[in-house]
Structures are given as structure tokens and as C-alpha cells.
Amino acid sequence: MDARAYLLREKEKDSGLSVFIATAVSPPECAAKFDRCFGVASLHVGRIRDIGLDVVPDKVNHACIIGLPYREDNAAAAQRLAGLLGKQSRIVWLP
């Protein structure tokens, strides 16, 4: 998985990286929420926590990965953590 998918966007800087909860949203449902979707990947909460990040649910079908630095604030750490998330993720749906 491309690590760029796990870099915080400016609008996520304060809330964390937006993710859907797999038990509540199927991969095709997840993809349908976006104008352009190149695929859907799966991450496991325990592995996210193993690298010092956390996952906080904010809705029944949604959560945020918190602890990721914004790349303009700390480019090296942002790239390192995004790379680790990319290596941990598994593609579960492609268009």
C-alpha cells in the first residue's frame, strides 16, 4: 500500500487520520463514500498501537488514527509512520 495514503491531510491535522470500522462498513461501501477510490485497505488496531499510535472511534462506523504528525510539522516522523502503516495494511478491495 502506498504510504502517501497514511499522511495526514491539513483538515485531519487536529482530529487524526479518518478510517472506517470494518465490522460496520464493507469495503465496497467504504469505496462508495469517495469521488475517487483506488482501493480499500485493512489495518489492525493492535498493530497500529504497536507503533505508538492509537485508534479512537467517534461514530459507530468511523474512527480516527491519532498520534500521526502532520508532515509540515515533522516530515521525517510523518513519512516513517506512514511507511509503517503502509507495510501493515492489506488491500481488501480494488475497483
Secondary structure, 3 states (H helix, E strand, C coil): CCHHHHCCCHHHCCCCEEEECCCCCCHHHHHHCCCCCCCEEECCHHHHHHCCCEEEEEECCEEEEECCCCCCCCHHHHHHHHHHHHHHCEEEECC
